[in-house]
Amino acid sequence: RPIASISRDPHIAFIVYDGNLKSADEPCRDSLFEAREALLQASKPALVFIPGQHDWADCGTPAAGGFDPVERLDQLRQTLFTDASSMGQNPLPLARESEVSRFRTYRENVRWQLGDTVFVGLNVPSPNNHYLTAGGRNGEFEDRVIANSFWLDHAAEYAKRRDAKAV
């Protein structure tokens, strides 16, 4: 309903859906994400989806189905983040961090420009950016922090080269 309501305003250029296509208690099943993606794709304005905590980081809980969170993130990357444009009926072109060979798995990190403003979307889920307190290397977290830092710096340089007024 909120997307439909926003879609009625002809002055809205795009919507950013900042994560949590599902609640913490819904299982992280492919079929659920497919149904929610269909709702996002129906948006009249362009819609940029950034994954949230319940979309992958919480998927290991019993209430969410006991899935492997990193596998769920990979599944989202392979299904919801495949296009070089946003969702919605009037999509915007997006630059994805995966265009940089070193960061080719980070399809969810995006950048776009509208007018003289550059927008950046990063996968930084709560709680605490999916930092795990278990012993050993916290690889997924550490690698994503490096990728996110690079993408934010890259967006700032992109904006500077294009004389953008804001990021």
C-alpha positions as CSV (number, residue, x, y, z in Angstrom):
1,R,0.0,0.0,0.0
2,P,2.7,2.6,0.7
3,I,4.4,2.0,-2.7
4,A,1.0,2.3,-4.4
5,S,0.3,5.5,-2.5
6,I,3.7,7.0,-3.3
7,S,3.3,5.9,-7.0
8,R,0.2,8.2,-7.3
9,D,2.4,11.3,-6.8
10,P,3.6,12.3,-10.3
11,H,6.5,14.4,-8.8
12,I,8.2,11.4,-7.2
13,A,11.3,10.5,-9.3
14,F,12.2,7.3,-7.5
15,I,11.7,5.3,-4.3
16,V,14.5,3.8,-2.2
17,Y,13.3,0.7,-0.4
18,D,15.7,0.4,2.5
19,G,15.6,-3.2,3.3
20,N,13.4,-5.8,5.1
21,L,11.2,-7.2,2.4
22,K,10.1,-9.6,5.1
23,S,9.7,-9.6,8.9
24,A,12.1,-11.4,11.2
25,D,9.6,-14.2,11.7
26,E,9.0,-15.0,8.0
27,P,11.1,-17.8,6.5
28,C,13.8,-16.7,4.0
29,R,12.3,-18.8,1.2
30,D,12.9,-18.1,-2.5
31,S,9.1,-18.0,-3.1
32,L,8.6,-15.2,-0.5
33,F,11.3,-13.1,-2.2
34,E,9.9,-13.7,-5.6
35,A,6.4,-12.5,-4.4
36,R,7.9,-9.4,-2.8
37,E,10.0,-8.6,-5.8
38,A,6.8,-8.6,-7.9
39,L,5.4,-6.0,-5.6
40,L,8.5,-3.8,-6.0
41,Q,8.6,-4.2,-9.7
42,A,5.0,-2.9,-9.9
43,S,6.1,0.5,-8.5
44,K,5.3,3.2,-11.0
45,P,8.4,5.3,-10.2
46,A,11.8,3.7,-10.3
47,L,12.5,1.7,-7.1
48,V,16.0,1.0,-5.8
49,F,16.1,-1.9,-3.3
50,I,18.8,-2.0,-0.7
51,P,18.9,-5.3,1.4
52,G,18.3,-5.1,5.1
53,Q,18.8,-7.3,8.2
54,H,15.8,-9.5,7.7
55,D,16.5,-10.1,4.0
56,W,19.6,-12.1,4.7
57,A,21.5,-11.5,8.0
58,D,18.8,-12.9,10.2
59,C,18.0,-15.9,7.9
60,G,19.9,-18.2,10.2
61,T,17.4,-17.9,13.1
62,P,14.8,-20.7,13.6
63,A,12.0,-18.2,13.0
64,A,13.4,-17.3,9.6
65,G,13.9,-20.9,8.6
66,G,17.5,-21.6,9.8
67,F,19.1,-20.8,6.4
68,D,22.7,-19.9,5.9
69,P,22.7,-16.1,5.8
70,V,25.6,-15.8,3.3
71,E,23.9,-18.2,1.0
72,R,20.7,-16.1,1.2
73,L,22.7,-13.0,0.4
74,D,24.2,-14.8,-2.6
75,Q,20.7,-15.8,-3.7
76,L,19.5,-12.2,-3.5
77,R,22.5,-11.1,-5.5
78,Q,21.6,-13.6,-8.2
79,T,17.9,-12.8,-8.4
80,L,17.1,-9.3,-7.2
81,F,20.2,-7.5,-8.3
82,T,20.8,-8.8,-11.8
83,D,19.8,-5.8,-13.9
84,A,21.8,-2.6,-14.6
85,S,18.7,-0.6,-13.7
86,S,16.4,-0.2,-10.8
87,M,13.1,-1.9,-10.3
88,G,9.8,-0.3,-11.2
89,Q,7.9,0.6,-14.3
90,N,10.1,3.6,-15.0
91,P,13.6,2.3,-14.1
92,L,16.7,4.4,-13.6
93,P,20.1,3.3,-14.9
94,L,22.3,2.1,-12.0
95,A,26.0,1.5,-11.7
96,R,26.7,-1.6,-9.6
97,E,29.8,-2.2,-7.6
98,S,30.0,-5.5,-9.4
99,E,31.2,-3.7,-12.5
100,V,34.5,-3.4,-10.7
101,S,36.2,-6.7,-11.2
102,R,37.7,-6.8,-7.7
103,F,34.2,-6.4,-6.2
104,R,32.1,-8.4,-8.7
105,T,30.0,-10.2,-6.1
106,Y,28.7,-6.9,-4.6
107,R,25.8,-6.4,-7.0
108,E,23.6,-4.9,-4.2
109,N,25.8,-1.8,-3.9
110,V,24.6,0.8,-6.3
111,R,25.1,4.4,-7.5
112,W,23.0,6.7,-9.7
113,Q,22.8,10.3,-10.5
114,L,19.7,12.4,-10.9
115,G,20.2,16.1,-11.7
116,D,23.2,17.4,-9.8
117,T,23.0,14.8,-7.0
118,V,24.7,11.4,-6.8
119,F,23.0,8.7,-4.7
120,V,24.7,5.7,-3.2
121,G,23.2,2.5,-1.8
122,L,25.2,0.2,0.4
123,N,24.5,-3.2,2.1
124,V,25.1,-2.3,5.8
125,P,22.5,-4.4,7.7
126,S,21.8,-4.1,11.4
127,P,22.6,-5.2,13.9
128,N,26.2,-4.0,13.7
129,N,26.7,-4.6,10.0
130,H,26.4,-8.4,10.5
131,Y,29.6,-8.5,12.6
132,L,29.8,-12.0,14.2
133,T,31.4,-12.4,17.6
134,A,32.5,-16.0,17.1
135,G,36.2,-16.6,17.0
136,G,38.3,-16.7,13.8
137,R,38.2,-14.5,10.7
138,N,34.9,-12.7,10.2
139,G,35.3,-12.9,6.4
140,E,31.9,-11.9,5.1
141,F,31.9,-8.8,7.3
142,E,35.5,-7.8,6.7
143,D,35.3,-8.2,2.9
144,R,32.0,-6.3,2.7
145,V,33.5,-3.4,4.8
146,I,36.3,-3.1,2.3
147,A,33.9,-3.2,-0.6
148,N,31.5,-0.7,1.0
149,S,34.4,1.7,1.8
150,F,35.7,1.4,-1.8
151,W,32.2,2.1,-3.3
152,L,31.6,5.1,-1.1
153,D,35.0,6.6,-2.0
154,H,34.3,5.7,-5.7
155,A,31.0,7.6,-5.5
156,A,32.6,10.6,-4.0
157,E,35.2,10.7,-6.9
158,Y,32.4,10.1,-9.4
159,A,30.4,13.1,-8.0
160,K,33.5,15.3,-8.0
161,R,34.3,14.5,-11.7
162,R,30.7,15.4,-12.6
163,D,30.6,18.6,-10.5
164,A,27.7,17.2,-8.5
165,K,26.3,19.4,-5.8
166,A,25.6,16.6,-3.4
167,V,26.2,12.9,-2.6
